[in-house]
Amino acid sequence: MPAPRAIKLDDETYDRLKALGNTKDRPLNWLMKTAVVEYVEREKTYEREKCEDMERCLTLYDKTGHAVSNEIAGKWLESIGTERELACPK
């Protein structure tokens, strides 16, 4: 059984949430619960994908031994948007 929880909102956010609830004909607690559930799921997916990406990178490195150094990556990142933009390191 769900237990009540408290959340502190500034007045502007509360007013926006209340207006949205009126528009959607939904109570505030339903909107807040939906928002929290969606946020938790999105972050869970992000963390899972981040771990999968890291595993793929490590697997590729183990197979090839190739990597881009922090120095090279940093120089490339600093050049983005400048007149002398470097090609993405491979």
PyMOL Python script that loads the backbone (N, CA, C, O; Angstrom):
from pymol import cmd

cmd.read_pdbstr("""\
ATOM      1  N   MET A   1       0.834  -1.174   0.000  1.00  0.00           N
ATOM      2  CA  MET A   1       0.000   0.000   0.000  1.00  0.00           C
ATOM      3  C   MET A   1       0.886   1.248   0.000  1.00  0.00           C
ATOM      4  O   MET A   1       1.810   1.347   0.808  1.00  0.00           O
ATOM      5  N   PRO A   2       0.614   2.199  -0.898  1.00  0.00           N
ATOM      6  CA  PRO A   2       1.450   3.401  -0.960  1.00  0.00           C
ATOM      7  C   PRO A   2       1.385   4.208   0.333  1.00  0.00           C
ATOM      8  O   PRO A   2       0.325   4.365   0.940  1.00  0.00           O
ATOM      9  N   ALA A   3       2.533   4.708   0.730  1.00  0.00           N
ATOM     10  CA  ALA A   3       2.595   5.555   1.923  1.00  0.00           C
ATOM     11  C   ALA A   3       2.672   7.018   1.488  1.00  0.00           C
ATOM     12  O   ALA A   3       3.295   7.322   0.471  1.00  0.00           O
ATOM     13  N   PRO A   4       2.054   7.920   2.233  1.00  0.00           N
ATOM     14  CA  PRO A   4       2.139   9.336   1.875  1.00  0.00           C
ATOM     15  C   PRO A   4       3.563   9.853   2.034  1.00  0.00           C
ATOM     16  O   PRO A   4       4.273   9.485   2.969  1.00  0.00           O
ATOM     17  N   ARG A   5       3.961  10.705   1.112  1.00  0.00           N
ATOM     18  CA  ARG A   5       5.284  11.338   1.133  1.00  0.00           C
ATOM     19  C   ARG A   5       5.085  12.834   0.944  1.00  0.00           C
ATOM     20  O   ARG A   5       4.078  13.263   0.381  1.00  0.00           O
ATOM     21  N   ALA A   6       6.020  13.613   1.401  1.00  0.00           N
ATOM     22  CA  ALA A   6       5.923  15.066   1.255  1.00  0.00           C
ATOM     23  C   ALA A   6       6.926  15.549   0.218  1.00  0.00           C
ATOM     24  O   ALA A   6       7.997  14.965   0.050  1.00  0.00           O
ATOM     25  N   ILE A   7       6.568  16.609  -0.464  1.00  0.00           N
ATOM     26  CA  ILE A   7       7.464  17.238  -1.419  1.00  0.00           C
ATOM     27  C   ILE A   7       7.307  18.745  -1.274  1.00  0.00           C
ATOM     28  O   ILE A   7       6.187  19.248  -1.177  1.00  0.00           O
ATOM     29  N   LYS A   8       8.420  19.464  -1.259  1.00  0.00           N
ATOM     30  CA  LYS A   8       8.372  20.917  -1.148  1.00  0.00           C
ATOM     31  C   LYS A   8       8.508  21.514  -2.543  1.00  0.00           C
ATOM     32  O   LYS A   8       9.456  21.211  -3.267  1.00  0.00           O
ATOM     33  N   LEU A   9       7.556  22.361  -2.914  1.00  0.00           N
ATOM     34  CA  LEU A   9       7.556  23.021  -4.209  1.00  0.00           C
ATOM     35  C   LEU A   9       7.496  24.526  -4.004  1.00  0.00           C
ATOM     36  O   LEU A   9       6.827  25.004  -3.088  1.00  0.00           O
ATOM     37  N   ASP A  10       8.197  25.275  -4.855  1.00  0.00           N
ATOM     38  CA  ASP A  10       8.042  26.723  -4.803  1.00  0.00           C
ATOM     39  C   ASP A  10       6.657  27.073  -5.355  1.00  0.00           C
ATOM     40  O   ASP A  10       6.022  26.267  -6.035  1.00  0.00           O
ATOM     41  N   ASP A  11       6.215  28.270  -5.052  1.00  0.00           N
ATOM     42  CA  ASP A  11       4.855  28.676  -5.430  1.00  0.00           C
ATOM     43  C   ASP A  11       4.625  28.616  -6.935  1.00  0.00           C
ATOM     44  O   ASP A  11       3.562  28.185  -7.382  1.00  0.00           O
ATOM     45  N   GLU A  12       5.601  29.038  -7.710  1.00  0.00           N
ATOM     46  CA  GLU A  12       5.436  29.044  -9.171  1.00  0.00           C
ATOM     47  C   GLU A  12       5.237  27.623  -9.712  1.00  0.00           C
ATOM     48  O   GLU A  12       4.350  27.386 -10.532  1.00  0.00           O
ATOM     49  N   THR A  13       6.060  26.688  -9.251  1.00  0.00           N
ATOM     50  CA  THR A  13       5.931  25.304  -9.705  1.00  0.00           C
ATOM     51  C   THR A  13       4.598  24.720  -9.255  1.00  0.00           C
ATOM     52  O   THR A  13       3.935  24.022 -10.022  1.00  0.00           O
ATOM     53  N   TYR A  14       4.206  25.000  -8.024  1.00  0.00           N
ATOM     54  CA  TYR A  14       2.922  24.510  -7.515  1.00  0.00           C
ATOM     55  C   TYR A  14       1.769  25.040  -8.358  1.00  0.00           C
ATOM     56  O   TYR A  14       0.864  24.289  -8.723  1.00  0.00           O
ATOM     57  N   ASP A  15       1.802  26.329  -8.665  1.00  0.00           N
ATOM     58  CA  ASP A  15       0.735  26.928  -9.473  1.00  0.00           C
ATOM     59  C   ASP A  15       0.687  26.328 -10.874  1.00  0.00           C
ATOM     60  O   ASP A  15      -0.392  26.086 -11.414  1.00  0.00           O
ATOM     61  N   ARG A  16       1.852  26.091 -11.457  1.00  0.00           N
ATOM     62  CA  ARG A  16       1.906  25.479 -12.787  1.00  0.00           C
ATOM     63  C   ARG A  16       1.360  24.055 -12.742  1.00  0.00           C
ATOM     64  O   ARG A  16       0.622  23.633 -13.631  1.00  0.00           O
ATOM     65  N   LEU A  17       1.729  23.328 -11.704  1.00  0.00           N
ATOM     66  CA  LEU A  17       1.261  21.956 -11.547  1.00  0.00           C
ATOM     67  C   LEU A  17      -0.252  21.920 -11.341  1.00  0.00           C
ATOM     68  O   LEU A  17      -0.945  21.074 -11.907  1.00  0.00           O
ATOM     69  N   LYS A  18      -0.749  22.838 -10.532  1.00  0.00           N
ATOM     70  CA  LYS A  18      -2.182  22.913 -10.278  1.00  0.00           C
ATOM     71  C   LYS A  18      -2.940  23.232 -11.572  1.00  0.00           C
ATOM     72  O   LYS A  18      -3.983  22.638 -11.846  1.00  0.00           O
ATOM     73  N   ALA A  19      -2.417  24.167 -12.361  1.00  0.00           N
ATOM     74  CA  ALA A  19      -3.052  24.518 -13.635  1.00  0.00           C
ATOM     75  C   ALA A  19      -3.045  23.326 -14.591  1.00  0.00           C
ATOM     76  O   ALA A  19      -4.029  23.075 -15.286  1.00  0.00           O
ATOM     77  N   LEU A  20      -1.941  22.602 -14.620  1.00  0.00           N
ATOM     78  CA  LEU A  20      -1.861  21.413 -15.470  1.00  0.00           C
ATOM     79  C   LEU A  20      -2.868  20.359 -15.019  1.00  0.00           C
ATOM     80  O   LEU A  20      -3.523  19.716 -15.840  1.00  0.00           O
ATOM     81  N   GLY A  21      -2.981  20.192 -13.711  1.00  0.00           N
ATOM     82  CA  GLY A  21      -3.959  19.243 -13.179  1.00  0.00           C
ATOM     83  C   GLY A  21      -5.378  19.615 -13.589  1.00  0.00           C
ATOM     84  O   GLY A  21      -6.176  18.745 -13.938  1.00  0.00           O
ATOM     85  N   ASN A  22      -5.687  20.895 -13.548  1.00  0.00           N
ATOM     86  CA  ASN A  22      -7.015  21.352 -13.974  1.00  0.00           C
ATOM     87  C   ASN A  22      -7.224  21.087 -15.462  1.00  0.00           C
ATOM     88  O   ASN A  22      -8.298  20.649 -15.874  1.00  0.00           O
ATOM     89  N   THR A  23      -6.202  21.352 -16.262  1.00  0.00           N
ATOM     90  CA  THR A  23      -6.297  21.127 -17.706  1.00  0.00           C
ATOM     91  C   THR A  23      -6.514  19.657 -18.022  1.00  0.00           C
ATOM     92  O   THR A  23      -7.326  19.307 -18.878  1.00  0.00           O
ATOM     93  N   LYS A  24      -5.788  18.810 -17.332  1.00  0.00           N
ATOM     94  CA  LYS A  24      -5.867  17.368 -17.597  1.00  0.00           C
ATOM     95  C   LYS A  24      -6.939  16.667 -16.772  1.00  0.00           C
ATOM     96  O   LYS A  24      -7.173  15.469 -16.927  1.00  0.00           O
ATOM     97  N   ASP A  25      -7.586  17.427 -15.896  1.00  0.00           N
ATOM     98  CA  ASP A  25      -8.602  16.871 -14.997  1.00  0.00           C
ATOM     99  C   ASP A  25      -8.018  15.720 -14.165  1.00  0.00           C
ATOM    100  O   ASP A  25      -8.611  14.649 -14.036  1.00  0.00           O
ATOM    101  N   ARG A  26      -6.823  15.993 -13.606  1.00  0.00           N
ATOM    102  CA  ARG A  26      -6.124  15.011 -12.775  1.00  0.00           C
ATOM    103  C   ARG A  26      -5.742  15.662 -11.448  1.00  0.00           C
ATOM    104  O   ARG A  26      -5.448  16.856 -11.414  1.00  0.00           O
ATOM    105  N   PRO A  27      -5.740  14.907 -10.369  1.00  0.00           N
ATOM    106  CA  PRO A  27      -5.328  15.470  -9.076  1.00  0.00           C
ATOM    107  C   PRO A  27      -3.805  15.681  -9.033  1.00  0.00           C
ATOM    108  O   PRO A  27      -3.051  15.044  -9.769  1.00  0.00           O
ATOM    109  N   LEU A  28      -3.382  16.589  -8.154  1.00  0.00           N
ATOM    110  CA  LEU A  28      -1.957  16.902  -8.035  1.00  0.00           C
ATOM    111  C   LEU A  28      -1.121  15.672  -7.693  1.00  0.00           C
ATOM    112  O   LEU A  28      -0.037  15.488  -8.246  1.00  0.00           O
ATOM    113  N   ASN A  29      -1.615  14.832  -6.789  1.00  0.00           N
ATOM    114  CA  ASN A  29      -0.808  13.668  -6.402  1.00  0.00           C
ATOM    115  C   ASN A  29      -0.585  12.728  -7.580  1.00  0.00           C
ATOM    116  O   ASN A  29       0.471  12.102  -7.673  1.00  0.00           O
ATOM    117  N   TRP A  30      -1.569  12.616  -8.491  1.00  0.00           N
ATOM    118  CA  TRP A  30      -1.398  11.771  -9.680  1.00  0.00           C
ATOM    119  C   TRP A  30      -0.313  12.353 -10.576  1.00  0.00           C
ATOM    120  O   TRP A  30       0.543  11.621 -11.072  1.00  0.00           O
ATOM    121  N   LEU A  31      -0.345  13.687 -10.789  1.00  0.00           N
ATOM    122  CA  LEU A  31       0.674  14.329 -11.623  1.00  0.00           C
ATOM    123  C   LEU A  31       2.070  14.170 -11.022  1.00  0.00           C
ATOM    124  O   LEU A  31       3.026  13.866 -11.737  1.00  0.00           O
ATOM    125  N   MET A  32       2.186  14.375  -9.712  1.00  0.00           N
ATOM    126  CA  MET A  32       3.500  14.265  -9.075  1.00  0.00           C
ATOM    127  C   MET A  32       4.021  12.837  -9.120  1.00  0.00           C
ATOM    128  O   MET A  32       5.200  12.612  -9.392  1.00  0.00           O
ATOM    129  N   LYS A  33       3.147  11.871  -8.854  1.00  0.00           N
ATOM    130  CA  LYS A  33       3.575  10.472  -8.899  1.00  0.00           C
ATOM    131  C   LYS A  33       4.012  10.098 -10.310  1.00  0.00           C
ATOM    132  O   LYS A  33       5.033   9.434 -10.493  1.00  0.00           O
ATOM    133  N   THR A  34       3.236  10.527 -11.311  1.00  0.00           N
ATOM    134  CA  THR A  34       3.575  10.238 -12.704  1.00  0.00           C
ATOM    135  C   THR A  34       4.924  10.854 -13.073  1.00  0.00           C
ATOM    136  O   THR A  34       5.747  10.217 -13.729  1.00  0.00           O
ATOM    137  N   ALA A  35       5.139  12.089 -12.650  1.00  0.00           N
ATOM    138  CA  ALA A  35       6.406  12.772 -12.950  1.00  0.00           C
ATOM    139  C   ALA A  35       7.590  12.045 -12.314  1.00  0.00           C
ATOM    140  O   ALA A  35       8.626  11.863 -12.953  1.00  0.00           O
ATOM    141  N   VAL A  36       7.434  11.633 -11.062  1.00  0.00           N
ATOM    142  CA  VAL A  36       8.523  10.942 -10.365  1.00  0.00           C
ATOM    143  C   VAL A  36       8.799   9.589 -11.017  1.00  0.00           C
ATOM    144  O   VAL A  36       9.956   9.240 -11.248  1.00  0.00           O
ATOM    145  N   VAL A  37       7.755   8.830 -11.314  1.00  0.00           N
ATOM    146  CA  VAL A  37       7.925   7.516 -11.940  1.00  0.00           C
ATOM    147  C   VAL A  37       8.627   7.661 -13.287  1.00  0.00           C
ATOM    148  O   VAL A  37       9.556   6.910 -13.584  1.00  0.00           O
ATOM    149  N   GLU A  38       8.191   8.618 -14.101  1.00  0.00           N
ATOM    150  CA  GLU A  38       8.816   8.827 -15.410  1.00  0.00           C
ATOM    151  C   GLU A  38      10.274   9.243 -15.267  1.00  0.00           C
ATOM    152  O   GLU A  38      11.124   8.781 -16.028  1.00  0.00           O
ATOM    153  N   TYR A  39      10.575  10.106 -14.306  1.00  0.00           N
ATOM    154  CA  TYR A  39      11.954  10.535 -14.081  1.00  0.00           C
ATOM    155  C   TYR A  39      12.833   9.357 -13.656  1.00  0.00           C
ATOM    156  O   TYR A  39      13.936   9.178 -14.173  1.00  0.00           O
ATOM    157  N   VAL A  40      12.339   8.565 -12.722  1.00  0.00           N
ATOM    158  CA  VAL A  40      13.121   7.423 -12.237  1.00  0.00           C
ATOM    159  C   VAL A  40      13.380   6.438 -13.377  1.00  0.00           C
ATOM    160  O   VAL A  40      14.495   5.934 -13.510  1.00  0.00           O
ATOM    161  N   GLU A  41      12.374   6.159 -14.193  1.00  0.00           N
ATOM    162  CA  GLU A  41      12.550   5.237 -15.320  1.00  0.00           C
ATOM    163  C   GLU A  41      13.546   5.790 -16.338  1.00  0.00           C
ATOM    164  O   GLU A  41      14.392   5.055 -16.849  1.00  0.00           O
ATOM    165  N   ARG A  42      13.443   7.099 -16.632  1.00  0.00           N
ATOM    166  CA  ARG A  42      14.359   7.720 -17.595  1.00  0.00           C
ATOM    167  C   ARG A  42      15.799   7.653 -17.092  1.00  0.00           C
ATOM    168  O   ARG A  42      16.713   7.336 -17.854  1.00  0.00           O
ATOM    169  N   GLU A  43      15.998   7.954 -15.806  1.00  0.00           N
ATOM    170  CA  GLU A  43      17.348   7.912 -15.244  1.00  0.00           C
ATOM    171  C   GLU A  43      17.881   6.483 -15.171  1.00  0.00           C
ATOM    172  O   GLU A  43      19.071   6.251 -15.389  1.00  0.00           O
ATOM    173  N   LYS A  44      17.015   5.538 -14.869  1.00  0.00           N
ATOM    174  CA  LYS A  44      17.405   4.127 -14.830  1.00  0.00           C
ATOM    175  C   LYS A  44      17.871   3.682 -16.217  1.00  0.00           C
ATOM    176  O   LYS A  44      18.885   2.996 -16.350  1.00  0.00           O
ATOM    177  N   THR A  45      17.124   4.076 -17.244  1.00  0.00           N
ATOM    178  CA  THR A  45      17.495   3.750 -18.626  1.00  0.00           C
ATOM    179  C   THR A  45      18.822   4.404 -18.983  1.00  0.00           C
ATOM    180  O   THR A  45      19.684   3.770 -19.592  1.00  0.00           O
ATOM    181  N   TYR A  46      18.989   5.672 -18.606  1.00  0.00           N
ATOM    182  CA  TYR A  46      20.237   6.387 -18.887  1.00  0.00           C
ATOM    183  C   TYR A  46      21.431   5.671 -18.252  1.00  0.00           C
ATOM    184  O   TYR A  46      22.452   5.462 -18.908  1.00  0.00           O
ATOM    185  N   GLU A  47      21.305   5.302 -16.995  1.00  0.00           N
ATOM    186  CA  GLU A  47      22.407   4.632 -16.295  1.00  0.00           C
ATOM    187  C   GLU A  47      22.714   3.270 -16.923  1.00  0.00           C
ATOM    188  O   GLU A  47      23.879   2.896 -17.060  1.00  0.00           O
ATOM    189  N   ARG A  48      21.667   2.530 -17.304  1.00  0.00           N
ATOM    190  CA  ARG A  48      21.879   1.228 -17.944  1.00  0.00           C
ATOM    191  C   ARG A  48      22.604   1.409 -19.275  1.00  0.00           C
ATOM    192  O   ARG A  48      23.552   0.681 -19.571  1.00  0.00           O
ATOM    193  N   GLU A  49      22.161   2.380 -20.079  1.00  0.00           N
ATOM    194  CA  GLU A  49      22.792   2.622 -21.381  1.00  0.00           C
ATOM    195  C   GLU A  49      24.227   3.108 -21.217  1.00  0.00           C
ATOM    196  O   GLU A  49      25.098   2.759 -22.014  1.00  0.00           O
ATOM    197  N   LYS A  50      24.475   3.913 -20.184  1.00  0.00           N
ATOM    198  CA  LYS A  50      25.829   4.386 -19.923  1.00  0.00           C
ATOM    199  C   LYS A  50      26.750   3.206 -19.612  1.00  0.00           C
ATOM    200  O   LYS A  50      27.877   3.147 -20.103  1.00  0.00           O
ATOM    201  N   CYS A  51      26.268   2.273 -18.801  1.00  0.00           N
ATOM    202  CA  CYS A  51      27.062   1.079 -18.476  1.00  0.00           C
ATOM    203  C   CYS A  51      27.303   0.220 -19.716  1.00  0.00           C
ATOM    204  O   CYS A  51      28.400  -0.300 -19.920  1.00  0.00           O
ATOM    205  N   GLU A  52      26.258   0.077 -20.545  1.00  0.00           N
ATOM    206  CA  GLU A  52      26.408  -0.698 -21.776  1.00  0.00           C
ATOM    207  C   GLU A  52      27.417  -0.047 -22.717  1.00  0.00           C
ATOM    208  O   GLU A  52      28.219  -0.742 -23.340  1.00  0.00           O
ATOM    209  N   ASP A  53      27.383   1.276 -22.825  1.00  0.00           N
ATOM    210  CA  ASP A  53      28.347   1.995 -23.662  1.00  0.00           C
ATOM    211  C   ASP A  53      29.770   1.779 -23.156  1.00  0.00           C
ATOM    212  O   ASP A  53      30.691   1.548 -23.940  1.00  0.00           O
ATOM    213  N   MET A  54      29.938   1.855 -21.847  1.00  0.00           N
ATOM    214  CA  MET A  54      31.265   1.662 -21.259  1.00  0.00           C
ATOM    215  C   MET A  54      31.762   0.240 -21.530  1.00  0.00           C
ATOM    216  O   MET A  54      32.935   0.042 -21.846  1.00  0.00           O
ATOM    217  N   GLU A  55      30.880  -0.736 -21.409  1.00  0.00           N
ATOM    218  CA  GLU A  55      31.265  -2.120 -21.689  1.00  0.00           C
ATOM    219  C   GLU A  55      31.691  -2.276 -23.147  1.00  0.00           C
ATOM    220  O   GLU A  55      32.681  -2.945 -23.442  1.00  0.00           O
ATOM    221  N   ARG A  56      30.926  -1.645 -24.071  1.00  0.00           N
ATOM    222  CA  ARG A  56      31.295  -1.718 -25.493  1.00  0.00           C
ATOM    223  C   ARG A  56      32.648  -1.074 -25.738  1.00  0.00           C
ATOM    224  O   ARG A  56      33.464  -1.608 -26.490  1.00  0.00           O
ATOM    225  N   CYS A  57      32.892   0.075 -25.107  1.00  0.00           N
ATOM    226  CA  CYS A  57      34.185   0.750 -25.273  1.00  0.00           C
ATOM    227  C   CYS A  57      35.327  -0.111 -24.746  1.00  0.00           C
ATOM    228  O   CYS A  57      36.370  -0.236 -25.387  1.00  0.00           O
ATOM    229  N   LEU A  58      35.122  -0.695 -23.586  1.00  0.00           N
ATOM    230  CA  LEU A  58      36.177  -1.530 -23.010  1.00  0.00           C
ATOM    231  C   LEU A  58      36.412  -2.787 -23.848  1.00  0.00           C
ATOM    232  O   LEU A  58      37.553  -3.221 -24.010  1.00  0.00           O
ATOM    233  N   THR A  59      35.341  -3.371 -24.378  1.00  0.00           N
ATOM    234  CA  THR A  59      35.476  -4.547 -25.238  1.00  0.00           C
ATOM    235  C   THR A  59      36.254  -4.187 -26.496  1.00  0.00           C
ATOM    236  O   THR A  59      37.142  -4.929 -26.917  1.00  0.00           O
ATOM    237  N   LEU A  60      35.921  -3.052 -27.092  1.00  0.00           N
ATOM    238  CA  LEU A  60      36.636  -2.610 -28.288  1.00  0.00           C
ATOM    239  C   LEU A  60      38.098  -2.339 -27.982  1.00  0.00           C
ATOM    240  O   LEU A  60      38.975  -2.699 -28.768  1.00  0.00           O
ATOM    241  N   TYR A  61      38.369  -1.708 -26.848  1.00  0.00           N
ATOM    242  CA  TYR A  61      39.752  -1.450 -26.464  1.00  0.00           C
ATOM    243  C   TYR A  61      40.504  -2.757 -26.232  1.00  0.00           C
ATOM    244  O   TYR A  61      41.653  -2.894 -26.649  1.00  0.00           O
ATOM    245  N   ASP A  62      39.864  -3.710 -25.572  1.00  0.00           N
ATOM    246  CA  ASP A  62      40.503  -5.007 -25.330  1.00  0.00           C
ATOM    247  C   ASP A  62      40.844  -5.700 -26.648  1.00  0.00           C
ATOM    248  O   ASP A  62      41.884  -6.350 -26.761  1.00  0.00           O
ATOM    249  N   LYS A  63      39.963  -5.559 -27.648  1.00  0.00           N
ATOM    250  CA  LYS A  63      40.200  -6.206 -28.938  1.00  0.00           C
ATOM    251  C   LYS A  63      41.280  -5.510 -29.759  1.00  0.00           C
ATOM    252  O   LYS A  63      42.088  -6.166 -30.417  1.00  0.00           O
ATOM    253  N   THR A  64      41.292  -4.181 -29.717  1.00  0.00           N
ATOM    254  CA  THR A  64      42.173  -3.429 -30.623  1.00  0.00           C
ATOM    255  C   THR A  64      43.364  -2.781 -29.938  1.00  0.00           C
ATOM    256  O   THR A  64      44.412  -2.604 -30.558  1.00  0.00           O
ATOM    257  N   GLY A  65      43.219  -2.426 -28.671  1.00  0.00           N
ATOM    258  CA  GLY A  65      44.276  -1.701 -27.982  1.00  0.00           C
ATOM    259  C   GLY A  65      44.319  -0.230 -28.366  1.00  0.00           C
ATOM    260  O   GLY A  65      45.182   0.511 -27.895  1.00  0.00           O
ATOM    261  N   HIS A  66      43.395   0.198 -29.220  1.00  0.00           N
ATOM    262  CA  HIS A  66      43.361   1.591 -29.672  1.00  0.00           C
ATOM    263  C   HIS A  66      42.510   2.437 -28.737  1.00  0.00           C
ATOM    264  O   HIS A  66      41.445   2.018 -28.283  1.00  0.00           O
ATOM    265  N   ALA A  67      43.008   3.642 -28.460  1.00  0.00           N
ATOM    266  CA  ALA A  67      42.261   4.588 -27.622  1.00  0.00           C
ATOM    267  C   ALA A  67      42.695   6.000 -28.005  1.00  0.00           C
ATOM    268  O   ALA A  67      43.757   6.196 -28.597  1.00  0.00           O
ATOM    269  N   VAL A  68      41.879   6.959 -27.668  1.00  0.00           N
ATOM    270  CA  VAL A  68      42.206   8.369 -27.873  1.00  0.00           C
ATOM    271  C   VAL A  68      42.609   8.923 -26.517  1.00  0.00           C
ATOM    272  O   VAL A  68      41.879   8.774 -25.537  1.00  0.00           O
ATOM    273  N   SER A  69      43.767   9.560 -26.461  1.00  0.00           N
ATOM    274  CA  SER A  69      44.240  10.090 -25.180  1.00  0.00           C
ATOM    275  C   SER A  69      43.398  11.287 -24.753  1.00  0.00           C
ATOM    276  O   SER A  69      42.733  11.926 -25.568  1.00  0.00           O
ATOM    277  N   ASN A  70      43.444  11.569 -23.469  1.00  0.00           N
ATOM    278  CA  ASN A  70      42.730  12.734 -22.947  1.00  0.00           C
ATOM    279  C   ASN A  70      43.258  14.026 -23.579  1.00  0.00           C
ATOM    280  O   ASN A  70      42.494  14.956 -23.840  1.00  0.00           O
ATOM    281  N   GLU A  71      44.549  14.072 -23.816  1.00  0.00           N
ATOM    282  CA  GLU A  71      45.153  15.271 -24.405  1.00  0.00           C
ATOM    283  C   GLU A  71      44.595  15.525 -25.806  1.00  0.00           C
ATOM    284  O   GLU A  71      44.210  16.650 -26.126  1.00  0.00           O
ATOM    285  N   ILE A  72      44.551  14.492 -26.633  1.00  0.00           N
ATOM    286  CA  ILE A  72      44.036  14.636 -27.993  1.00  0.00           C
ATOM    287  C   ILE A  72      42.546  14.963 -27.975  1.00  0.00           C
ATOM    288  O   ILE A  72      42.085  15.833 -28.714  1.00  0.00           O
ATOM    289  N   ALA A  73      41.803  14.265 -27.134  1.00  0.00           N
ATOM    290  CA  ALA A  73      40.363  14.523 -27.040  1.00  0.00           C
ATOM    291  C   ALA A  73      40.107  15.947 -26.551  1.00  0.00           C
ATOM    292  O   ALA A  73      39.210  16.624 -27.053  1.00  0.00           O
ATOM    293  N   GLY A  74      40.883  16.398 -25.587  1.00  0.00           N
ATOM    294  CA  GLY A  74      40.727  17.752 -25.052  1.00  0.00           C
ATOM    295  C   GLY A  74      41.006  18.814 -26.098  1.00  0.00           C
ATOM    296  O   GLY A  74      40.265  19.792 -26.202  1.00  0.00           O
ATOM    297  N   LYS A  75      42.062  18.636 -26.872  1.00  0.00           N
ATOM    298  CA  LYS A  75      42.380  19.600 -27.936  1.00  0.00           C
ATOM    299  C   LYS A  75      41.262  19.644 -28.973  1.00  0.00           C
ATOM    300  O   LYS A  75      40.883  20.717 -29.442  1.00  0.00           O
ATOM    301  N   TRP A  76      40.740  18.474 -29.324  1.00  0.00           N
ATOM    302  CA  TRP A  76      39.640  18.426 -30.290  1.00  0.00           C
ATOM    303  C   TRP A  76      38.412  19.146 -29.742  1.00  0.00           C
ATOM    304  O   TRP A  76      37.802  19.957 -30.439  1.00  0.00           O
ATOM    305  N   LEU A  77      38.049  18.851 -28.492  1.00  0.00           N
ATOM    306  CA  LEU A  77      36.873  19.488 -27.883  1.00  0.00           C
ATOM    307  C   LEU A  77      37.028  21.006 -27.814  1.00  0.00           C
ATOM    308  O   LEU A  77      36.077  21.742 -28.077  1.00  0.00           O
ATOM    309  N   GLU A  78      38.224  21.470 -27.463  1.00  0.00           N
ATOM    310  CA  GLU A  78      38.464  22.917 -27.385  1.00  0.00           C
ATOM    311  C   GLU A  78      38.370  23.583 -28.752  1.00  0.00           C
ATOM    312  O   GLU A  78      38.067  24.772 -28.840  1.00  0.00           O
ATOM    313  N   SER A  79      38.628  22.824 -29.822  1.00  0.00           N
ATOM    314  CA  SER A  79      38.615  23.408 -31.166  1.00  0.00           C
ATOM    315  C   SER A  79      37.214  23.510 -31.761  1.00  0.00           C
ATOM    316  O   SER A  79      37.003  24.238 -32.731  1.00  0.00           O
ATOM    317  N   ILE A  80      36.269  22.795 -31.193  1.00  0.00           N
ATOM    318  CA  ILE A  80      34.913  22.779 -31.761  1.00  0.00           C
ATOM    319  C   ILE A  80      34.329  24.184 -31.729  1.00  0.00           C
ATOM    320  O   ILE A  80      34.334  24.856 -30.697  1.00  0.00           O
ATOM    321  N   GLY A  81      33.824  24.616 -32.890  1.00  0.00           N
ATOM    322  CA  GLY A  81      33.205  25.929 -33.008  1.00  0.00           C
ATOM    323  C   GLY A  81      34.179  27.050 -33.297  1.00  0.00           C
ATOM    324  O   GLY A  81      33.774  28.207 -33.417  1.00  0.00           O
ATOM    325  N   THR A  82      35.468  26.724 -33.411  1.00  0.00           N
ATOM    326  CA  THR A  82      36.458  27.745 -33.744  1.00  0.00           C
ATOM    327  C   THR A  82      36.773  27.686 -35.234  1.00  0.00           C
ATOM    328  O   THR A  82      36.336  26.779 -35.942  1.00  0.00           O
ATOM    329  N   GLU A  83      37.531  28.659 -35.689  1.00  0.00           N
ATOM    330  CA  GLU A  83      37.922  28.687 -37.111  1.00  0.00           C
ATOM    331  C   GLU A  83      38.868  27.542 -37.451  1.00  0.00           C
ATOM    332  O   GLU A  83      38.959  27.127 -38.606  1.00  0.00           O
ATOM    333  N   ARG A  84      39.551  27.049 -36.468  1.00  0.00           N
ATOM    334  CA  ARG A  84      40.524  25.966 -36.689  1.00  0.00           C
ATOM    335  C   ARG A  84      40.035  24.672 -36.035  1.00  0.00           C
ATOM    336  O   ARG A  84      40.770  24.028 -35.286  1.00  0.00           O
ATOM    337  N   GLU A  85      38.787  24.301 -36.328  1.00  0.00           N
ATOM    338  CA  GLU A  85      38.218  23.100 -35.730  1.00  0.00           C
ATOM    339  C   GLU A  85      38.945  21.869 -36.248  1.00  0.00           C
ATOM    340  O   GLU A  85      39.135  21.703 -37.453  1.00  0.00           O
ATOM    341  N   LEU A  86      39.347  21.013 -35.325  1.00  0.00           N
ATOM    342  CA  LEU A  86      40.047  19.787 -35.673  1.00  0.00           C
ATOM    343  C   LEU A  86      39.058  18.692 -36.035  1.00  0.00           C
ATOM    344  O   LEU A  86      37.903  18.712 -35.609  1.00  0.00           O
ATOM    345  N   ALA A  87      39.525  17.741 -36.821  1.00  0.00           N
ATOM    346  CA  ALA A  87      38.705  16.581 -37.153  1.00  0.00           C
ATOM    347  C   ALA A  87      38.580  15.716 -35.899  1.00  0.00           C
ATOM    348  O   ALA A  87      39.485  15.660 -35.065  1.00  0.00           O
ATOM    349  N   CYS A  88      37.451  15.056 -35.794  1.00  0.00           N
ATOM    350  CA  CYS A  88      37.207  14.173 -34.658  1.00  0.00           C
ATOM    351  C   CYS A  88      38.262  13.069 -34.643  1.00  0.00           C
ATOM    352  O   CYS A  88      38.457  12.393 -35.653  1.00  0.00           O
ATOM    353  N   PRO A  89      38.943  12.878 -33.518  1.00  0.00           N
ATOM    354  CA  PRO A  89      39.965  11.824 -33.465  1.00  0.00           C
ATOM    355  C   PRO A  89      39.345  10.449 -33.593  1.00  0.00           C
ATOM    356  O   PRO A  89      38.239  10.204 -33.112  1.00  0.00           O
ATOM    357  N   LYS A  90      40.062   9.562 -34.239  1.00  0.00           N
ATOM    358  CA  LYS A  90      39.585   8.195 -34.459  1.00  0.00           C
ATOM    359  C   LYS A  90      40.276   7.248 -33.498  1.00  0.00           C
ATOM    360  O   LYS A  90      40.013   6.046 -33.520  1.00  0.00           O
TER     361      LYS A  90
END
""", "prot")
cmd.dss("prot")
cmd.show_as("cartoon", "prot")
cmd.util.cbc("prot")
cmd.orient("prot")
